[in-house]
Amino acid sequence: MDHATLQAKRINYGQSLIWLEVEGRELTPPRTIATNEVDNATRRHCQKEIFDEFYAQYHLGLDIIASLSIPNLDALAAELKLKV
Protein backbone atom coordinates (compact mmCIF):
# COMPACT_ATOMS: atom_id res chain seq x y z
CA MET A 1 0.00 0.00 0.00
CA ASP A 2 2.69 2.47 -0.99
CA HIS A 3 1.53 6.09 -0.74
CA ALA A 4 -1.81 5.07 0.80
CA THR A 5 -3.40 7.14 3.52
CA LEU A 6 -6.04 6.44 6.10
CA GLN A 7 -8.92 8.87 5.75
CA ALA A 8 -11.16 9.37 8.78
CA LYS A 9 -14.24 11.57 9.02
CA ARG A 10 -16.37 11.93 12.15
CA ILE A 11 -20.03 11.75 11.07
CA ASN A 12 -21.50 12.33 14.54
CA TYR A 13 -20.17 12.38 18.09
CA GLY A 14 -19.72 8.62 18.34
CA GLN A 15 -19.22 7.31 14.80
CA SER A 16 -16.75 7.86 12.00
CA LEU A 17 -16.30 6.85 8.40
CA ILE A 18 -12.87 5.43 7.52
CA TRP A 19 -11.27 4.28 4.27
CA LEU A 20 -7.90 3.94 2.58
CA GLU A 21 -7.05 6.21 -0.32
CA VAL A 22 -4.24 6.77 -2.83
CA GLU A 23 -4.05 10.09 -4.69
CA GLY A 24 -7.77 10.77 -4.20
CA ARG A 25 -8.85 7.26 -5.26
CA GLU A 26 -10.52 4.99 -2.71
CA LEU A 27 -8.73 1.67 -2.14
CA THR A 28 -11.34 0.38 0.30
CA PRO A 29 -15.03 1.05 0.65
CA PRO A 30 -15.86 3.44 3.51
CA ARG A 31 -16.59 1.69 6.80
CA THR A 32 -18.56 3.06 9.73
CA ILE A 33 -16.74 2.57 13.03
CA ALA A 34 -16.83 3.96 16.55
CA THR A 35 -14.75 7.12 16.86
CA ASN A 36 -12.97 5.82 19.97
CA GLU A 37 -11.88 2.70 18.03
CA VAL A 38 -10.13 4.96 15.50
CA ASP A 39 -8.49 6.92 18.34
CA ASN A 40 -7.30 3.79 20.16
CA ALA A 41 -5.98 2.00 17.06
CA THR A 42 -4.12 5.02 15.72
CA ARG A 43 -2.62 5.70 19.16
CA ARG A 44 -1.23 2.14 19.23
CA HIS A 45 0.27 2.33 15.74
CA CYS A 46 1.67 5.89 15.71
CA GLN A 47 4.46 7.75 17.38
CA LYS A 48 3.10 10.26 19.89
CA GLU A 49 3.83 13.34 17.75
CA ILE A 50 2.16 11.85 14.67
CA PHE A 51 -0.84 10.69 16.69
CA ASP A 52 -1.20 14.13 18.30
CA GLU A 53 -1.28 15.81 14.86
CA PHE A 54 -3.81 13.31 13.50
CA TYR A 55 -5.96 13.56 16.65
CA ALA A 56 -6.07 17.37 16.46
CA GLN A 57 -7.16 17.30 12.81
CA TYR A 58 -9.62 14.44 13.39
CA HIS A 59 -11.35 16.22 16.27
CA LEU A 60 -11.65 19.69 14.69
CA GLY A 61 -15.31 19.03 13.99
CA LEU A 62 -17.79 16.83 12.18
CA ASP A 63 -17.39 16.13 8.45
CA ILE A 64 -13.72 17.14 8.42
CA ILE A 65 -11.47 14.51 6.84
CA ALA A 66 -8.27 13.73 8.71
CA SER A 67 -5.48 11.95 6.83
CA LEU A 68 -2.82 9.66 8.22
CA SER A 69 0.11 8.12 6.38
CA ILE A 70 2.47 5.93 8.40
CA PRO A 71 4.98 3.20 7.49
CA ASN A 72 2.94 0.48 9.24
CA LEU A 73 -0.37 1.44 7.65
CA ASP A 74 -0.97 -2.21 6.70
CA ALA A 75 -1.12 -3.21 10.37
CA LEU A 76 -3.40 -0.30 11.25
CA ALA A 77 -5.71 -1.08 8.31
CA ALA A 78 -5.90 -4.73 9.38
CA GLU A 79 -6.81 -3.75 12.94
CA LEU A 80 -9.50 -1.39 11.61
CA LYS A 81 -10.76 -4.19 9.31
CA LEU A 82 -10.18 -2.24 6.10
CA LYS A 83 -9.75 -4.73 3.28
CA VAL A 84 -8.13 -3.76 -0.02
Backbone as a printed PyTorch tensor [residue, N CA C, xyz], in Angstrom:
tensor([[[  0.8260,  -1.1910,   0.0000],
         [  0.0000,   0.0000,   0.0000],
         [  0.8680,   1.2520,   0.0000]],

        [[  1.8310,   1.2970,  -0.8930],
         [  2.6940,   2.4690,  -0.9940],
         [  1.8660,   3.7110,  -1.2820]],

        [[  2.1660,   4.7810,  -0.5630],
         [  1.5320,   6.0860,  -0.7410],
         [  0.0730,   6.1180,  -0.3090]],

        [[ -0.4230,   5.0800,   0.3250],
         [ -1.8080,   5.0670,   0.7990],
         [ -1.9280,   5.8920,   2.0750]],

        [[ -3.1090,   6.4180,   2.2990],
         [ -3.3990,   7.1440,   3.5190],
         [ -4.7060,   6.6430,   4.1050]],

        [[ -4.7810,   6.6990,   5.4080],
         [ -6.0390,   6.4360,   6.0980],
         [ -6.7940,   7.7530,   6.1130]],

        [[ -8.0380,   7.7140,   5.6950],
         [ -8.9230,   8.8720,   5.7480],
         [ -9.9620,   8.5920,   6.8290]],

        [[-10.1950,   9.5420,   7.6980],
         [-11.1630,   9.3670,   8.7810],
         [-12.0050,  10.6270,   8.8950]],

        [[-13.3130,  10.4370,   8.9290],
         [-14.2440,  11.5660,   9.0240],
         [-15.2800,  11.2620,  10.0960]],

        [[-15.3600,  12.1070,  11.1120],
         [-16.3730,  11.9320,  12.1460],
         [-17.7210,  12.3450,  11.5690]],

        [[-18.7120,  11.4490,  11.6420],
         [-20.0270,  11.7490,  11.0710],
         [-21.0330,  12.1510,  12.1510]],

        [[-20.7450,  11.8330,  13.3860],
         [-21.4970,  12.3250,  14.5380],
         [-20.5550,  12.2170,  15.7340]],

        [[-21.0720,  12.3490,  16.9440],
         [-20.1670,  12.3800,  18.0940],
         [-19.7620,  11.0070,  18.6060]],

        [[-20.1290,   9.9520,  17.9130],
         [-19.7180,   8.6200,  18.3360],
         [-19.2830,   7.7280,  17.2020]],

        [[-19.5350,   8.1540,  15.9510],
         [-19.2190,   7.3130,  14.7990],
         [-18.3910,   8.0760,  13.7790]],

        [[-17.5950,   7.3030,  13.0510],
         [-16.7520,   7.8610,  12.0010],
         [-16.8240,   6.9830,  10.7670]],

        [[-16.4650,   7.5730,   9.6600],
         [-16.3050,   6.8460,   8.4050],
         [-14.8100,   6.7750,   8.1420]],

        [[-14.2940,   5.5840,   7.8180],
         [-12.8680,   5.4320,   7.5200],
         [-12.6990,   4.6960,   6.2060]],

        [[-11.6030,   4.9770,   5.5040],
         [-11.2710,   4.2840,   4.2740],
         [ -9.8010,   4.5460,   3.9570]],

        [[ -9.2650,   3.7320,   3.0650],
         [ -7.9000,   3.9400,   2.5790],
         [ -7.9810,   4.5760,   1.2020]],

        [[ -7.0230,   5.4450,   0.9200],
         [ -7.0460,   6.2130,  -0.3180],
         [ -5.6270,   6.3930,  -0.8480]],

        [[ -5.4990,   6.4270,  -2.1730],
         [ -4.2370,   6.7690,  -2.8260],
         [ -4.5420,   7.8330,  -3.8640]],

        [[ -3.9020,   8.9890,  -3.7300],
         [ -4.0490,  10.0890,  -4.6860],
         [ -5.5120,  10.3700,  -5.0270]],

        [[ -6.3660,  10.4350,  -4.0050],
         [ -7.7670,  10.7650,  -4.2030],
         [ -8.6590,   9.6200,  -4.6480]],

        [[ -8.0820,   8.4290,  -4.8250],
         [ -8.8530,   7.2560,  -5.2640],
         [ -9.0140,   6.3000,  -4.0880]],

        [[-10.2510,   5.9040,  -3.8160],
         [-10.5150,   4.9880,  -2.7100],
         [ -9.9600,   3.5960,  -3.0030]],

        [[ -9.2180,   3.0530,  -2.0410],
         [ -8.7270,   1.6720,  -2.1380],
         [ -9.6860,   0.7080,  -1.4610]],

        [[-10.3930,   1.2040,  -0.4560],
         [-11.3410,   0.3820,   0.2950],
         [-12.6740,   1.1160,   0.3440]],

        [[-13.7550,   0.3660,   0.4560],
         [-15.0320,   1.0500,   0.6500],
         [-15.0640,   1.6910,   2.0400]],

        [[-15.7480,   2.8200,   2.1940],
         [-15.8550,   3.4370,   3.5070],
         [-16.5200,   2.4880,   4.5040]],

        [[-16.0590,   2.5460,   5.7310],
         [-16.5850,   1.6900,   6.7950],
         [-16.9520,   2.5620,   7.9850]],

        [[-18.1390,   2.3440,   8.5410],
         [-18.5600,   3.0650,   9.7350],
         [-17.9990,   2.3470,  10.9570]],

        [[-17.4130,   3.1230,  11.8530],
         [-16.7440,   2.5650,  13.0260],
         [-16.8790,   3.5650,  14.1760]],

        [[-16.7900,   3.0780,  15.3850],
         [-16.8300,   3.9620,  16.5530],
         [-15.6050,   4.8770,  16.5560]],

        [[-15.8320,   6.1340,  16.8440],
         [-14.7470,   7.1160,  16.8640],
         [-13.6420,   6.7170,  17.8390]],

        [[-14.0100,   6.1980,  18.9990],
         [-12.9720,   5.8220,  19.9680],
         [-12.1390,   4.6420,  19.4800]],

        [[-12.6850,   3.7820,  18.6110],
         [-11.8760,   2.6990,  18.0270],
         [-10.7880,   3.2690,  17.1300]],

        [[-11.1260,   4.3040,  16.3580],
         [-10.1320,   4.9560,  15.5040],
         [ -9.0490,   5.5830,  16.3810]],

        [[ -9.4660,   6.3030,  17.4250],
         [ -8.4950,   6.9230,  18.3380],
         [ -7.5580,   5.8820,  18.9400]],

        [[ -8.1150,   4.8080,  19.4720],
         [ -7.3030,   3.7940,  20.1570],
         [ -6.3500,   3.0860,  19.1980]],

        [[ -6.8300,   2.7080,  18.0230],
         [ -5.9750,   1.9990,  17.0610],
         [ -4.8520,   2.8940,  16.5530]],

        [[ -5.1720,   4.1390,  16.2200],
         [ -4.1150,   5.0230,  15.7160],
         [ -3.1040,   5.3280,  16.8160]],

        [[ -3.5510,   5.4560,  18.0450],
         [ -2.6200,   5.6960,  19.1630],
         [ -1.6240,   4.5370,  19.2880]],

        [[ -2.1100,   3.3150,  19.1130],
         [ -1.2330,   2.1380,  19.2330],
         [ -0.2230,   2.0410,  18.0880]],

        [[ -0.5760,   2.5280,  16.9190],
         [  0.2670,   2.3320,  15.7350],
         [  1.1120,   3.5510,  15.3610]],

        [[  0.9480,   4.6580,  16.0730],
         [  1.6700,   5.8870,  15.7140],
         [  2.6040,   6.3330,  16.8240]],

        [[  3.6300,   7.0470,  16.4110],
         [  4.4560,   7.7510,  17.3830],
         [  3.6080,   8.8660,  17.9710]],

        [[  3.9170,   9.2760,  19.1830],
         [  3.0970,  10.2610,  19.8850],
         [  2.8870,  11.5420,  19.0830]],

        [[  3.9370,  12.0790,  18.4880],
         [  3.8260,  13.3380,  17.7490],
         [  2.8940,  13.1990,  16.5450]],

        [[  3.0100,  12.0850,  15.8420],
         [  2.1550,  11.8490,  14.6690],
         [  0.7130,  11.6540,  15.1070]],

        [[  0.5140,  10.8870,  16.1840],
         [ -0.8390,  10.6910,  16.6910],
         [ -1.4440,  12.0280,  17.1170]],

        [[ -0.6890,  12.8470,  17.8250],
         [ -1.2030,  14.1330,  18.3000],
         [ -1.6570,  15.0140,  17.1350]],

        [[ -0.8990,  15.0320,  16.0380],
         [ -1.2810,  15.8140,  14.8550],
         [ -2.5590,  15.2620,  14.2280]],

        [[ -2.6210,  13.9420,  14.0710],
         [ -3.8100,  13.3140,  13.5040],
         [ -5.0190,  13.5790,  14.3900]],

        [[ -4.8620,  13.3870,  15.6960],
         [ -5.9600,  13.5650,  16.6510],
         [ -6.5110,  14.9890,  16.5830]],

        [[ -5.6350,  15.9710,  16.5280],
         [ -6.0700,  17.3680,  16.4620],
         [ -6.8920,  17.6240,  15.2030]],

        [[ -6.4330,  17.1190,  14.0720],
         [ -7.1630,  17.2990,  12.8100],
         [ -8.4920,  16.5400,  12.8420]],

        [[ -8.4570,  15.3200,  13.3500],
         [ -9.6230,  14.4440,  13.3910],
         [-10.7330,  15.0000,  14.2800]],

        [[-10.3650,  15.7170,  15.3130],
         [-11.3470,  16.2220,  16.2700],
         [-11.6400,  17.7160,  16.1080]],

        [[-11.3100,  18.2870,  14.9500],
         [-11.6460,  19.6860,  14.6950],
         [-13.1570,  19.8930,  14.6380]],

        [[-13.8640,  18.9280,  14.1090],
         [-15.3100,  19.0270,  13.9870],
         [-15.8480,  17.8990,  13.1350]],

        [[-17.1570,  17.8690,  13.0060],
         [-17.7900,  16.8290,  12.1850],
         [-17.5610,  17.1160,  10.7100]],

        [[-17.5280,  16.0640,   9.9130],
         [-17.3920,  16.1260,   8.4540],
         [-16.0580,  16.6830,   7.9620]],

        [[-15.0680,  16.7390,   8.8300],
         [-13.7200,  17.1360,   8.4210],
         [-12.9110,  15.8590,   8.2510]],

        [[-12.2450,  15.7230,   7.1130],
         [-11.4730,  14.5080,   6.8350],
         [-10.0450,  14.6880,   7.3450]],

        [[ -9.6390,  13.7640,   8.2010],
         [ -8.2690,  13.7310,   8.7100],
         [ -7.5200,  12.6340,   7.9540]],

        [[ -6.2890,  12.9080,   7.5770],
         [ -5.4780,  11.9530,   6.8260],
         [ -4.2980,  11.4920,   7.6650]],

        [[ -3.9510,  10.2210,   7.4900],
         [ -2.8220,   9.6580,   8.2240],
         [ -2.0530,   8.7280,   7.2980]],

        [[ -0.7650,   8.9830,   7.1730],
         [  0.1090,   8.1210,   6.3820],
         [  1.2880,   7.7250,   7.2660]],

        [[  1.3970,   6.4360,   7.5410],
         [  2.4700,   5.9290,   8.4030],
         [  3.0800,   4.6880,   7.7570]],

        [[  4.3250,   4.3620,   8.0970],
         [  4.9790,   3.1970,   7.4940],
         [  4.2480,   1.8770,   7.7560]],

        [[  3.6250,   1.7230,   8.9130],
         [  2.9450,   0.4770,   9.2440],
         [  1.4300,   0.5720,   9.0240]],

        [[  1.0430,   1.2630,   7.9610],
         [ -0.3710,   1.4430,   7.6550],
         [ -1.0820,   0.1070,   7.4310]],

        [[ -0.3730,  -0.8830,   6.9010],
         [ -0.9680,  -2.2130,   6.7000],
         [ -1.4940,  -2.7850,   8.0160]],

        [[ -0.7110,  -2.6750,   9.0660],
         [ -1.1190,  -3.2080,  10.3710],
         [ -2.3050,  -2.4330,  10.9290]],

        [[ -2.2910,  -1.1220,  10.7850],
         [ -3.4010,  -0.3010,  11.2540],
         [ -4.6670,  -0.6290,  10.4620]],

        [[ -4.5520,  -0.7530,   9.1450],
         [ -5.7080,  -1.0840,   8.3100],
         [ -6.2770,  -2.4470,   8.6900]],

        [[ -5.4250,  -3.4010,   8.9770],
         [ -5.8960,  -4.7290,   9.3780],
         [ -6.6550,  -4.6480,  10.6970]],

        [[ -6.1300,  -3.8820,  11.6580],
         [ -6.8070,  -3.7490,  12.9360],
         [ -8.1680,  -3.0630,  12.7750]],

        [[ -8.2440,  -2.1070,  11.8540],
         [ -9.4970,  -1.3900,  11.6090],
         [-10.4200,  -2.1400,  10.6350]],

        [[ -9.9840,  -3.3140,  10.2120],
         [-10.7560,  -4.1880,   9.3100],
         [-11.0720,  -3.5200,   7.9750]],

        [[-10.0720,  -2.8170,   7.4350],
         [-10.1830,  -2.2400,   6.0990],
         [ -9.5160,  -3.2110,   5.1410]],

        [[-10.2710,  -3.7280,   4.2110],
         [ -9.7450,  -4.7260,   3.2770],
         [ -9.6040,  -4.1370,   1.8870]],

        [[ -8.4090,  -4.2800,   1.3290],
         [ -8.1320,  -3.7620,  -0.0150],
         [ -8.6730,  -4.7250,  -1.0380]]])
